[in-house]
Amino acid sequence: MLVVAHTGRENALSSARQVINRLTSVGVDVRVTEDEAAALACSGASVLPSGPKAAEGAELVIVLGGDGSLLRAAEFARPAGTPLIGVNLGHVGFLAEAEPDGLTETVDRLVAGEYRVEERMTVDVVASDDGTEFARAWALNEVSVEKAARERMIEVMIEVDGHPLSRWGCDGVVCATPTGSTAYAFSAGGPVVWPEVEALLMVPLAAHALFARPLVVSPRSVVAMELVDEAGKPGSGDKGAYDTERAVMWCDGRRKFDLSPGARVEVRRGSLPVLFARVHGDPAGEFTGRLVAKFGLPVTGWRGPGG
């Protein structure tokens, strides 16, 4: 098993050492990446270069940290086809499966094979300029096209399945998966979508338009965003209040690409999912409980079926 930790948090390092010691004590081969080996300071673990090869052939990737650590680990677990399981040592932690209080029990269940694997939808994104592709990437949570200058907006033409939908002067647009519905898209006013639902979300950021609601489209749809200016044509006219020259595209808030005037960004369902290992029961009930716990939702007085 590969163990990944947030090396900037002492609680994550101590928990990772606990996991490594527990695994090695029962005869499980443990890997760590060379970027984290010194901080973990654990003997008995194999040290591999960071990247997909570190996860290849591993049964699981165990991540100690917050959602950011899980997104980082997903970058090499996805191409390797290795399931991830996270222990939340961050703040909200929607991607994590376990809390630190139950760490030993979680590890023992993993060693015993008492877990299931579920697929999480991803998105693939292609950015082009005048028909020439210049960036190709993917995301587990979301792809966002955003202004890069605080004092200006960008203007974006939205297209769904080859048909124009609307044009927004805005701070940006977020295209999210159901997994990402509780991340950036949620902060922008988008809906919460249960992870087993297959859909694409599109959420405008501070749009100056009468019709600028969050949208949920088919997982088979292709959503495109084109940067336009006040003249209505890609890359023409005076900038005025708009600044298409300083737009950026982010994938999961980790991978950044600069967008020039007239750039086009296409988002579609990803060719590869991210695999998550789960040790708890009913997936829908688990997610509902997580919403209640993370947001402190009032459920006092609930009587249940037949109550």
C-alpha positions in Angstrom: 0.0 0.0 0.0 1.1 3.5 -0.7 0.9 6.1 2.1 0.6 9.8 1.3 0.6 12.5 3.9 0.3 16.3 4.3 3.9 16.9 5.4 3.1 20.4 6.6 0.9 19.1 9.4 2.4 17.3 12.3 -0.9 15.5 13.1 -0.8 14.1 9.5 2.8 13.0 9.9 2.1 11.2 13.2 -1.0 9.6 11.8 0.9 8.4 8.7 3.6 6.9 10.9 0.9 5.1 12.9 -0.6 3.7 9.7 2.8 2.6 8.3 3.8 0.9 11.6 0.4 -0.9 11.7 0.7 -2.1 8.2 4.2 -3.3 8.4 3.5 -5.1 11.7 1.0 -7.4 9.9 3.3 -8.0 6.9 1.9 -5.5 4.4 4.5 -3.9 2.1 4.4 -0.1 2.4 5.5 2.5 0.0 6.1 6.2 0.4 7.2 8.8 -2.1 10.7 10.3 -2.1 9.2 13.7 -1.6 7.8 12.6 1.8 10.2 10.0 3.0 12.4 12.3 5.0 9.5 13.9 6.8 7.9 10.6 7.6 11.2 9.1 8.8 9.8 5.6 8.8 12.0 2.6 8.4 10.5 -0.5 6.7 8.8 1.4 3.9 10.0 1.4 0.3 10.8 4.8 -1.2 9.6 5.4 -4.8 9.7 8.5 -7.0 6.5 10.6 -6.9 4.1 10.0 -9.8 1.9 7.3 -11.2 4.6 4.6 -10.9 4.5 5.0 -7.1 0.8 3.8 -7.2 1.2 1.1 -9.9 0.6 -2.4 -8.5 -0.4 -1.1 -5.1 -3.6 -2.3 -3.6 -4.6 1.1 -2.1 -3.3 4.7 -1.7 -4.0 5.8 1.9 -4.0 9.6 2.3 -3.6 11.4 5.6 -4.6 15.0 5.2 -7.4 17.2 3.8 -9.1 17.2 0.5 -6.1 19.0 -1.1 -3.9 16.0 -0.2 -6.5 13.7 -1.7 -6.6 15.7 -4.9 -2.8 15.6 -5.1 -2.8 11.8 -4.6 -5.5 11.4 -7.2 -3.0 12.7 -9.8 -1.0 9.5 -9.7 -3.7 7.1 -8.4 -6.0 7.8 -11.4 -3.6 6.7 -14.2 -2.5 3.7 -12.1 -6.1 2.6 -11.5 -5.4 2.3 -7.8 -8.2 3.2 -5.3 -7.7 6.0 -2.8 -8.9 6.2 0.8 -8.5 9.4 2.8 -8.3 10.0 6.5 -9.5 13.6 7.2 -7.0 15.7 9.0 -8.2 19.0 7.3 -11.3 21.1 7.8 -14.4 20.0 5.8 -13.0 16.9 4.3 -15.8 15.8 1.9 -13.5 13.4 0.0 -12.1 11.6 3.0 -13.7 8.4 4.2 -12.4 8.1 7.8 -11.7 10.4 10.7 -8.6 10.1 12.8 -10.5 8.8 15.9 -11.1 5.5 14.0 -7.8 5.2 12.3 -6.7 1.9 13.7 -10.1 0.3 12.9 -10.0 1.6 9.4 -6.5 0.2 8.8 -7.5 -3.2 10.1 -10.5 -3.3 7.9 -8.4 -2.4 4.9 -5.9 -5.1 5.7 -8.8 -7.6 6.0 -10.2 -6.5 2.6 -13.4 -5.2 4.2 -13.9 -2.4 1.8 -15.7 -1.7 -1.4 -14.5 0.4 -4.4 -16.6 3.0 -6.1 -15.9 5.1 -9.2 -16.0 8.9 -9.1 -16.7 10.7 -12.3 -14.0 13.0 -13.6 -13.9 15.6 -16.4 -11.4 15.9 -19.3 -10.7 19.4 -20.6 -9.2 20.7 -23.8 -8.2 24.4 -24.3 -7.6 25.7 -27.9 -6.9 28.9 -29.7 -8.0 29.4 -33.3 -8.6 25.7 -33.5 -5.1 24.8 -32.2 -5.0 22.8 -29.0 -2.6 24.1 -26.4 -3.6 22.4 -23.2 -5.2 19.1 -22.2 -5.9 18.2 -18.6 -8.5 16.6 -16.3 -10.1 17.2 -12.9 -11.9 15.3 -10.2 -13.7 18.3 -8.6 -13.9 21.0 -11.2 -12.5 23.0 -14.1 -12.8 26.8 -13.7 -12.2 29.6 -16.1 -11.5 32.8 -14.1 -10.4 36.4 -14.4 -6.8 36.9 -13.4 -7.1 40.7 -12.6 -9.2 41.6 -9.6 -10.4 45.0 -11.1 -11.8 43.5 -14.3 -14.3 41.0 -15.5 -14.1 38.5 -18.3 -16.9 37.8 -20.7 -17.7 34.2 -21.5 -19.9 32.7 -24.1 -21.4 29.4 -22.9 -22.1 26.5 -25.3 -23.8 23.1 -24.6 -23.5 20.3 -27.1 -22.6 22.6 -30.0 -25.4 25.2 -29.3 -24.9 28.6 -27.8 -26.7 29.1 -24.5 -25.8 32.5 -23.0 -23.1 35.1 -22.6 -22.0 36.3 -19.2 -19.8 39.2 -18.0 -18.5 37.5 -14.8 -15.6 36.7 -12.6 -15.6 33.2 -14.2 -17.4 29.9 -14.7 -17.0 26.6 -12.8 -17.7 23.3 -14.5 -17.9 20.6 -11.8 -18.5 16.9 -11.2 -20.9 15.7 -8.6 -17.9 15.0 -6.4 -16.9 18.7 -6.8 -20.4 20.0 -6.1 -19.4 20.4 -2.4 -16.2 22.3 -3.3 -15.8 25.5 -5.4 -19.1 25.1 -7.1 -20.9 25.0 -3.7 -19.1 28.2 -2.6 -20.4 29.8 -5.8 -24.0 28.9 -5.0 -24.3 25.6 -7.0 -26.4 22.7 -5.9 -25.2 19.7 -3.8 -25.3 16.6 -6.0 -25.0 13.1 -4.5 -21.8 11.4 -5.7 -23.6 8.5 -7.4 -25.6 10.9 -9.7 -24.0 11.2 -13.1 -24.1 14.8 -14.3 -22.1 17.9 -15.2 -22.6 21.2 -13.3 -22.0 24.6 -14.6 -21.9 27.5 -12.1 -21.3 31.2 -13.1 -19.2 33.3 -10.7 -20.7 36.7 -9.9 -22.3 37.0 -13.3 -23.9 40.2 -14.5 -26.9 38.7 -16.3 -30.6 38.1 -15.7 -30.1 34.4 -16.6 -27.1 33.2 -14.8 -28.3 30.2 -12.7 -26.3 27.1 -11.9 -27.1 24.5 -14.5 -27.0 20.7 -14.4 -26.5 18.9 -17.7 -26.2 15.4 -19.0 -22.9 13.5 -18.3 -22.8 12.9 -22.1 -22.9 16.7 -22.8 -19.9 18.8 -23.9 -19.8 22.2 -22.2 -17.7 24.9 -23.9 -16.6 28.3 -22.7 -15.3 30.9 -25.1 -13.6 34.1 -24.0 -15.2 37.1 -25.8 -15.0 40.9 -25.4 -17.3 43.8 -25.6 -17.3 43.7 -29.4 -18.7 40.2 -29.2 -15.9 38.5 -31.1 -13.0 36.6 -29.7 -10.0 38.8 -29.2 -11.3 42.0 -30.9 -12.2 45.5 -29.8 -11.3 47.5 -26.7 -11.2 45.7 -23.4 -13.2 48.3 -21.5 -14.4 46.6 -18.3 -13.3 43.2 -19.6 -9.9 41.5 -19.6 -9.8 38.4 -21.7 -6.0 38.8 -21.9 -5.7 37.9 -18.2 -7.9 34.8 -17.9 -6.8 31.6 -16.4 -8.0 28.0 -16.3 -7.6 25.9 -13.1 -8.1 22.2 -12.8 -8.9 21.2 -9.2 -7.2 24.4 -8.1 -3.9 22.7 -8.6 -3.0 22.9 -12.3 -3.1 26.4 -14.0 -3.2 27.4 -17.6 -3.2 30.9 -19.0 -5.9 31.7 -21.5 -5.4 34.3 -24.3 -8.2 36.3 -26.1 -10.4 34.0 -28.1 -9.5 30.9 -26.2 -12.0 28.0 -26.1 -12.3 25.5 -23.3 -14.2 22.3 -23.8 -15.2 20.1 -20.8 -16.6 16.6 -21.1 -16.9 13.5 -19.0 -13.5 12.0 -18.2 -12.2 8.9 -19.9 -10.9 7.6 -16.6 -12.6 7.7 -13.2 -11.0 8.1 -9.9 -11.4 5.0 -7.6 -12.3 5.5 -3.9 -12.2 2.7 -1.3 -15.0 2.8 1.2 -15.3 1.0 4.5 -18.7 2.3 5.5 -22.2 1.0 4.5 -24.9 2.7 2.5 -23.2 5.2 0.1 -26.3 7.6 0.0 -26.8 7.5 3.7 -23.1 8.0 4.3 -23.1 11.1 2.2 -26.2 12.5 3.8 -24.6 12.0 7.2 -21.5 13.7 6.1 -23.5 16.8 5.0 -25.3 16.9 8.4 -22.0 16.5 10.3 -19.9 19.0 8.2 -22.5 21.8 8.1 -24.1 21.2 11.5 -27.5 20.8 9.9 -30.5 20.7 12.3 -31.9 17.2 12.4 -33.2 17.1 16.0 -36.7 15.7 16.2 -36.3 13.4 13.2 -38.4 10.3 13.8 -37.5 8.2 10.7 -39.7 5.9 8.7 -42.8 5.0 10.6 -41.8 7.2 13.5 
